Amino acid sequence: MQRTSHAIAVDGRVWFLDPVDDPEAIARGLELGEPAGVVQLLDRHNRDCDSIAGRLGVPLYRLPTTTPDGAPFVPISVVDSRLFRWHEVALWFPALRALVVAEALGTASYFRARGEWVGPHPLLRLARPPRVLSSLDPDHVRFGHGAGRSGPGLGDDLRDAVRLARRRIPSWLIRLARTRGR
């Protein structure tokens, strides 16, 4: 499973989101401006966040439920399940119309049904698609698993991916079987 790191700069301040401890990626993020903080979006992603925040000398925000002082984002609780031992927040950057999702949605092939460019995490497709994200209309989306996308109409695509998640289970299973067989 491949994981993606993100660094988003707003007003010369860089926020590292679920970063992987890759020196080259961190260096590229630092080229964007002054580090402001590290945000852990998924409970299982603590392995690198703490050490990166320490090295950069910035605060670590673990699964924030409120917006830290001066932060350009709003945290949104996406998954809070004791049953699945899964706690995740997404970040909405209103000024940028950007959404960052760690794991609840993604573009990796095993997330997507036929015809989808984005889909819910396989467990959420079966159990509880992340409907809370349906109210947003982003121009930019970034995911922890798979490539991000920018452009108009992304909100409609996200809403469809969530709304039709269960209906598309047969298509998703067929696509998953075909990609596993390669």
C-alpha positions as CSV (number, residue, x, y, z in Angstrom):
1,M,0.0,0.0,0.0
2,Q,1.4,3.4,-1.0
3,R,1.0,6.4,1.2
4,T,1.2,10.0,0.0
5,S,2.4,13.1,1.9
6,H,1.2,16.6,1.4
7,A,2.6,20.0,2.2
8,I,0.2,23.0,1.6
9,A,1.4,26.5,1.8
10,V,-0.9,29.4,2.7
11,D,0.5,32.9,3.2
12,G,4.1,31.6,3.3
13,R,3.4,29.1,6.0
14,V,3.6,25.4,5.2
15,W,1.4,22.7,6.8
16,F,2.7,19.1,6.5
17,L,-0.2,16.7,6.4
18,D,0.3,13.1,7.3
19,P,3.9,13.3,6.2
20,V,6.0,10.3,5.4
21,D,9.6,10.6,6.6
22,D,11.1,11.1,3.2
23,P,13.9,13.7,3.3
24,E,13.4,14.7,-0.3
25,A,9.6,15.2,0.2
26,I,10.2,17.2,3.4
27,A,12.8,19.4,1.6
28,R,10.4,20.1,-1.2
29,G,7.8,21.1,1.3
30,L,10.2,23.5,3.0
31,E,10.8,25.2,-0.3
32,L,7.2,26.5,-0.1
33,G,7.8,28.6,3.0
34,E,8.2,28.5,6.8
35,P,6.9,25.4,8.5
36,A,3.8,26.0,10.6
37,G,2.8,22.6,11.8
38,V,2.4,18.9,11.2
39,V,-1.2,17.5,11.1
40,Q,-1.9,13.8,11.7
41,L,-5.2,13.0,9.9
42,L,-5.4,9.3,10.6
43,D,-4.8,7.6,13.9
44,R,-2.5,5.0,12.3
45,H,-0.2,7.6,10.7
46,N,1.6,8.6,13.9
47,R,4.8,6.8,12.9
48,D,6.3,9.7,11.1
49,C,4.4,12.8,12.2
50,D,5.9,13.1,15.7
51,S,9.5,12.9,14.5
52,I,9.0,15.3,11.6
53,A,7.3,17.9,13.8
54,G,10.2,17.5,16.3
55,R,12.9,18.0,13.6
56,L,11.0,21.0,12.2
57,G,10.4,22.5,15.6
58,V,6.7,22.9,15.0
59,P,3.6,21.7,16.8
60,L,2.0,18.4,16.0
61,Y,-1.8,18.4,15.8
62,R,-3.1,14.8,16.2
63,L,-6.6,14.4,14.7
64,P,-7.6,17.9,15.5
65,T,-11.2,18.5,16.3
66,T,-11.0,22.3,16.3
67,T,-9.0,24.7,14.1
68,P,-5.6,25.5,15.7
69,D,-5.0,29.3,16.2
70,G,-4.0,30.9,12.9
71,A,-4.5,27.7,10.8
72,P,-6.0,28.1,7.4
73,F,-8.0,24.9,7.6
74,V,-11.1,23.4,9.2
75,P,-10.9,19.8,10.5
76,I,-13.8,17.6,9.6
77,S,-14.4,14.3,11.5
78,V,-14.7,11.7,8.8
79,V,-14.5,8.4,10.6
80,D,-14.8,7.8,14.3
81,S,-15.3,4.1,14.9
82,R,-14.3,2.1,17.9
83,L,-15.5,-1.1,16.2
84,F,-13.0,-0.7,13.3
85,R,-10.4,1.2,15.5
86,W,-10.4,3.9,12.9
87,H,-10.3,7.7,13.7
88,E,-9.8,10.1,10.8
89,V,-10.2,13.8,10.1
90,A,-10.1,15.5,6.7
91,L,-9.0,19.1,6.3
92,W,-10.9,21.8,4.4
93,F,-8.9,24.8,3.3
94,P,-11.8,27.3,2.5
95,A,-9.6,30.0,1.0
96,L,-8.0,27.5,-1.4
97,R,-11.2,25.4,-1.9
98,A,-9.0,22.4,-1.1
99,L,-9.8,19.2,0.6
100,V,-7.3,16.7,2.0
101,V,-8.5,13.2,2.9
102,A,-6.1,10.6,4.4
103,E,-7.9,7.3,3.8
104,A,-11.7,7.6,3.7
105,L,-11.6,8.4,-0.1
106,G,-8.9,7.8,-2.6
107,T,-7.9,7.4,-6.2
108,A,-5.8,4.2,-5.8
109,S,-7.2,1.4,-8.0
110,Y,-8.4,-0.7,-5.1
111,F,-10.7,2.2,-4.0
112,R,-12.4,2.7,-7.3
113,A,-15.3,1.0,-9.1
114,R,-15.6,1.0,-12.9
115,G,-16.0,4.6,-14.2
116,E,-14.9,6.2,-10.9
117,W,-11.8,8.4,-10.6
118,V,-12.3,8.5,-6.8
119,G,-13.9,6.0,-4.5
120,P,-14.4,5.3,-0.8
121,H,-12.0,3.1,1.2
122,P,-13.1,-0.5,0.6
123,L,-14.3,-1.0,4.2
124,L,-16.2,2.3,4.1
125,R,-17.8,1.3,0.7
126,L,-19.2,-1.7,2.5
127,A,-20.0,-0.2,5.9
128,R,-20.4,3.5,5.9
129,P,-19.3,5.8,3.1
130,P,-18.1,9.2,4.3
131,R,-21.2,11.3,3.7
132,V,-19.9,14.2,5.7
133,L,-17.7,15.2,2.8
134,S,-20.7,15.5,0.4
135,S,-21.4,19.0,1.4
136,L,-18.1,20.4,0.2
137,D,-17.4,21.7,-3.3
138,P,-13.6,21.7,-3.7
139,D,-11.5,22.9,-6.6
140,H,-8.6,20.7,-5.4
141,V,-8.6,17.4,-3.6
142,R,-5.6,15.5,-2.2
143,F,-5.6,11.9,-0.9
144,G,-3.4,9.7,1.2
145,H,-3.8,6.9,-1.3
146,G,-3.6,7.9,-5.0
147,A,-3.2,11.0,-7.1
148,G,-5.0,14.2,-6.3
149,R,-7.0,16.3,-8.8
150,S,-7.8,19.9,-9.5
151,G,-10.6,21.5,-11.5
152,P,-14.3,22.2,-11.7
153,G,-17.0,19.7,-10.8
154,L,-15.0,17.8,-8.2
155,G,-17.7,18.2,-5.6
156,D,-20.2,16.4,-7.8
157,D,-17.8,13.6,-8.3
158,L,-17.2,13.2,-4.6
159,R,-20.9,13.3,-3.9
160,D,-21.5,10.6,-6.5
161,A,-18.7,8.4,-5.2
162,V,-20.2,8.6,-1.7
163,R,-23.9,8.4,-2.7
164,L,-23.4,5.5,-5.1
165,A,-20.8,3.6,-3.1
166,R,-22.9,0.7,-2.1
167,R,-24.8,0.5,-5.5
168,R,-21.4,0.2,-7.2
169,I,-20.1,-2.7,-5.0
170,P,-20.6,-5.3,-7.8
171,S,-18.6,-3.1,-10.3
172,W,-16.0,-2.4,-7.6
173,L,-15.5,-6.2,-6.9
174,I,-15.2,-7.0,-10.6
175,R,-12.6,-4.2,-11.1
176,L,-10.7,-5.3,-7.9
177,A,-10.6,-9.0,-9.1
178,R,-9.3,-7.9,-12.5
179,T,-6.6,-5.7,-11.1
180,R,-5.5,-8.4,-8.6
181,G,-5.3,-10.9,-11.4
182,R,-2.7,-8.9,-13.3
